Amino acid sequence: MSPVNPTILVVDDEPFNVDILLEYLADSAYAIESARDGLSAWELLEADPDHYDVVILDRRMPGLDGLEVLARIKQHALLRSVPVILQTALAARDEIIEGLRAGAYYYLTKPFDHDMLLSVVSTALEDRMRYRHALEESGVASRTFGLMREAAFSFRTLGSARDLATVLANAFPDPQRVVIGLSELLVNAVEHGNLGIGFQEKGLLREQNRWEQEIEARLADPAHAEKQVSVRYARDADSIRVVIRDQGNGFDWQEYLEMDPARALDNHGRGIAMSRLISFDRIEFRGNGNEVEVAVDVPGSR
C-alpha cells in the first residue's frame, strides 16, 4: 500500500450505488477500483492480495454474495487483515451482528451519508496502514525472537507501542496473525489506560482530527509523565503468553469483547474484539481491566 495513494475496491451489483460511492470518494487521494459482483471481486482480490487496502462490500448480491466474499477474505492468509466495510440497506440488529461476526468491523447502511462514509474509510485505512507497517517488519527476525523464553518491557508512547508490537510478534509462530492484536492492546494501554481517553472522547477527537494532537498533549502533561505500560512475555512448551498492564483506572472491558451492533457505525472501538477473534487463542482481562493476558498455543502442544 502506498500511504499517498491507497487502493479501495468497491463491490456492488447496482451501478447506481457504485456511482454514488465513486462520486463521494472522487475528491480523495484514493485509487478506486470496482467490481459488479462477488465472483469478480474475489478474482481481483485473489489475483493480487497485496494490492487492495480497503474493500467496500455490498452484502446482498446474486451468485457469490457479500458474506461469502467476506468469509473467503478472512480465511485467506494475506487478505485477512484487509479491512472490509460491509454496506447494506439492512439495518436490523440480527443482520448487523451476522456481518460483524463474519469479520466486517466497519459497517455502512444505505442510503449513504457522505461524511460517515469518509470517516469510516479514513479509519479503516489508518488501521490498514498500521497493520501493514507491522506486517512488513514482522518477518525480519522471527527465528531469532522465537528463541526468547522470557522478557519484560516498559514504554509510554504510541510509537513505542507499535514498535513493541512488531518485536513481540516475531516471537510467535504466526507473526502476521498476532501483530494485529498486540498493536491494538498496546495502543489501548497508552490512550485509554494511562492517558484516560474514553470511548466517546476518542470518537469526538477523531471526528475533529485532533486525536494524535491530544495524545501528545497528555503525554507532555506532568500528571502523566511517570506513567508506564509494563509488558511481560513468557513462553513454555504449551503456549506463549503476554501480560500487558497500564497505570490507568481501568474500564468496563466486558462490553468490548464482542462487537456491539450499537457501535457498528462508530469510527473506532473494534480493537479488543478484533484481538480476540483474529489474533489470540485466549484473552483474559483482570481486576478493573487495566491488566490483560493473551495467549497463543504452540503448534503441536495440544
C-alpha positions in Angstrom: 0.0 0.0 0.0 1.2 3.4 -0.8 0.5 5.9 2.0 0.0 8.6 -0.6 -2.5 6.7 -2.8 -4.1 3.7 -1.1 -6.4 1.5 -3.2 -10.1 0.8 -2.4 -12.2 -1.9 -4.1 -15.9 -1.1 -4.3 -18.1 -4.1 -4.8 -21.8 -3.7 -5.6 -24.1 -5.2 -8.3 -26.1 -2.0 -8.6 -24.3 0.5 -10.9 -26.2 3.4 -9.2 -24.7 2.5 -5.8 -21.2 2.2 -7.3 -21.6 5.6 -9.0 -22.6 7.2 -5.7 -19.6 5.7 -3.8 -17.2 6.8 -6.6 -18.7 10.3 -6.6 -18.3 10.6 -2.8 -14.7 9.4 -2.9 -13.8 11.3 -6.1 -12.1 14.2 -4.3 -10.0 11.9 -2.1 -6.4 10.8 -2.7 -7.6 7.2 -3.0 -7.3 5.0 -6.1 -10.7 3.5 -6.6 -11.5 0.2 -8.4 -14.9 -1.5 -8.7 -16.4 -4.9 -9.3 -20.0 -5.6 -10.1 -20.4 -9.0 -8.4 -18.9 -11.1 -5.7 -17.1 -13.5 -8.0 -15.4 -10.8 -10.0 -14.3 -9.1 -6.7 -12.9 -12.3 -5.4 -10.9 -13.0 -8.6 -9.4 -9.5 -8.3 -8.5 -10.0 -4.6 -7.1 -13.4 -5.1 -5.0 -12.5 -8.1 -3.3 -9.6 -6.3 -3.9 -9.8 -2.5 -1.3 -7.2 -1.7 -2.9 -4.6 -4.0 -6.0 -3.6 -2.1 -6.1 -1.7 1.2 -9.9 -1.5 1.9 -12.9 -3.3 0.4 -16.3 -1.7 0.4 -18.6 -4.7 0.0 -22.3 -5.0 -0.7 -23.9 -7.6 1.4 -26.7 -8.7 -0.9 -25.5 -9.7 -4.4 -26.6 -12.5 -6.8 -24.2 -15.5 -7.0 -21.4 -15.1 -4.6 -22.9 -12.7 -2.0 -21.1 -10.3 0.3 -20.9 -12.6 3.3 -19.4 -15.3 1.2 -16.7 -13.0 -0.2 -16.1 -11.8 3.4 -15.6 -15.3 4.6 -13.1 -16.0 1.8 -11.2 -12.9 2.7 -11.0 -13.8 6.4 -9.7 -17.3 5.6 -7.0 -16.0 3.2 -3.6 -15.7 4.8 -2.7 -12.5 3.0 -6.2 -10.9 2.8 -7.5 -11.4 6.3 -6.0 -8.2 7.6 -7.6 -6.1 4.8 -10.4 -4.0 6.4 -13.9 -4.8 4.9 -16.6 -2.2 5.1 -19.9 -4.1 4.7 -22.6 -1.9 3.1 -26.2 -2.8 3.1 -29.8 -1.5 3.2 -30.4 -3.9 6.1 -30.3 -2.2 9.5 -31.8 -4.9 11.7 -29.8 -5.9 14.7 -29.5 -9.6 13.7 -28.2 -8.7 10.3 -25.6 -6.3 11.7 -24.5 -9.0 14.2 -24.1 -11.5 11.4 -21.9 -9.2 9.4 -19.8 -8.2 12.4 -19.2 -11.8 13.5 -18.2 -12.6 10.0 -15.4 -10.1 10.3 -16.9 -6.8 8.9 -15.6 -4.5 11.6 -16.8 -1.5 9.6 -20.4 -1.0 8.6 -22.4 1.4 6.4 -26.1 1.4 5.8 -27.8 2.7 2.6 -28.6 5.4 1.7 -25.0 6.5 2.3 -24.1 9.6 4.3 -21.2 11.4 2.7 -19.4 12.4 5.9 -19.9 9.0 7.6 -18.5 7.2 4.5 -15.4 9.3 4.5 -15.0 8.9 8.3 -15.3 5.1 8.1 -13.0 4.8 5.1 -10.4 7.0 6.8 -10.5 4.9 10.0 -10.2 1.7 8.0 -7.2 3.0 6.1 -5.5 4.1 9.2 -5.9 0.7 10.7 -4.6 -0.9 7.4 -1.6 1.3 7.3 -0.7 0.5 10.9 -1.1 -3.3 10.4 0.7 -3.1 7.0 3.7 -1.5 8.5 3.8 -4.0 11.3 3.5 -6.9 8.9 6.3 -5.6 6.7 8.6 -5.7 9.7 7.4 -8.9 11.2 9.4 -11.4 9.2 12.8 -9.9 9.6 14.0 -11.6 12.8 11.3 -14.2 13.6 13.7 -17.1 14.0 15.9 -15.2 16.5 13.0 -13.8 18.6 11.4 -17.3 18.5 14.3 -18.4 20.8 13.2 -15.9 23.5 11.7 -17.5 26.7 11.1 -14.6 29.0 11.2 -10.8 28.6 10.0 -7.6 30.3 9.4 -4.2 28.7 8.0 -0.8 29.7 7.0 2.1 27.5 4.8 5.2 27.4 4.2 6.4 23.8 2.1 5.3 20.8 5.3 4.9 18.7 6.8 2.6 21.3 3.6 0.6 21.5 3.6 -0.1 17.8 7.4 -0.9 17.7 7.0 -3.3 20.6 4.0 -5.0 18.9 6.2 -5.7 15.9 9.1 -7.0 18.0 6.9 -9.3 20.1 5.0 -10.6 17.1 8.3 -12.1 15.8 8.4 -14.3 18.9 5.1 -16.1 17.9 4.7 -18.9 15.3 2.5 -16.7 13.2 3.6 -13.1 13.5 1.1 -11.8 10.9 -1.8 -13.1 12.9 -0.6 -11.8 16.3 0.7 -8.4 15.4 -2.8 -7.0 14.8 -4.0 -7.9 18.3 -0.7 -6.9 20.0 -0.8 -3.5 18.3 -4.4 -2.8 19.4 -3.9 -3.8 23.0 -0.6 -1.9 23.5 -2.1 1.2 21.9 -5.2 0.9 24.1 -3.0 0.7 27.2 -1.5 4.1 26.3 -4.5 6.0 25.1 -7.4 4.6 27.1 -5.3 3.3 30.1 -2.5 5.7 31.1 -3.9 8.8 29.3 -7.6 8.3 30.3 -9.1 9.0 26.8 -12.6 7.4 27.0 -14.6 5.9 24.1 -16.8 8.8 23.4 -14.0 11.3 23.8 -11.8 9.4 21.3 -14.7 9.4 18.8 -15.0 13.1 19.0 -11.3 13.7 18.8 -11.1 11.6 15.6 -14.0 13.5 14.1 -12.1 16.7 14.7 -8.8 15.2 13.6 -7.3 16.0 17.0 -6.7 12.5 18.3 -2.9 12.4 17.9 -2.5 16.0 19.0 -4.4 15.2 22.2 -2.2 12.2 22.8 0.9 14.3 22.6 -0.5 17.0 24.8 -1.4 14.4 27.5 2.0 12.7 27.3 3.6 16.1 28.0 1.3 16.7 31.0 3.2 16.3 34.3 0.2 14.3 35.6 1.0 11.5 33.1 4.8 11.9 32.9 5.6 8.9 35.1 3.0 6.5 33.8 4.3 3.5 32.0 2.8 0.4 30.4 4.5 -2.8 31.5 4.7 -5.9 29.4 5.8 -9.4 30.4 6.4 -12.1 27.8 6.7 -15.9 28.7 7.0 -19.0 26.5 6.8 -22.6 27.6 6.1 -25.9 25.9 2.4 -25.3 25.6 1.9 -21.7 24.9 3.2 -18.1 24.5 1.7 -15.6 26.9 1.9 -11.8 27.1 0.7 -9.7 30.1 0.0 -6.0 29.5 -0.6 -3.7 32.4 -1.2 0.0 32.4 -1.5 2.5 35.3 -4.9 3.8 34.4 -8.2 3.5 36.3 -9.5 0.6 34.2 -12.7 0.3 32.2 -15.7 -1.9 31.7 -13.9 -4.4 29.4 -16.8 -6.9 29.1 -18.8 -4.8 26.7 -15.9 -4.7 24.2 -15.1 -8.4 23.9 -17.9 -8.7 21.3 -18.8 -6.3 18.5 -21.9 -4.5 19.8 -24.3 -3.6 17.0 -25.0 -0.3 18.8 -21.4 0.7 18.0 -21.4 -0.7 14.5 -21.3 2.7 12.8 -18.7 4.2 15.2 -15.3 5.1 13.8 -13.4 3.2 16.4 -13.8 0.7 19.3 -13.1 -2.6 17.5 -9.6 -3.4 18.8 -10.4 -5.8 21.6 -13.0 -7.7 19.6 -10.5 -8.0 16.7 -7.8 -9.2 19.0 -10.0 -11.8 20.5 -11.3 -13.1 17.2 -8.2 -12.9 15.0 -5.0 -12.8 17.0 -5.2 -14.9 20.1 -6.4 -18.3 21.3 -7.3 -16.8 24.7 -7.6 -13.3 26.1 -8.3 -12.6 29.8 -8.8 -9.2 31.4 -8.2 -8.9 35.2 -9.4 -6.7 38.0 -10.7 -3.4 36.8 -9.4 -4.0 33.2 -6.0 -2.4 33.4 -4.3 -5.8 33.1 -4.8 -8.3 30.2 -3.2 -11.6 29.4 -3.3 -13.0 25.9 -2.1 -16.5 24.9 -1.4 -18.4 21.8 -1.0 -22.2 21.8 2.3 -23.5 20.5 1.7 -25.8 17.4 1.7 -29.4 18.3 1.3 -28.8 22.0 -2.4 -29.6 22.2 
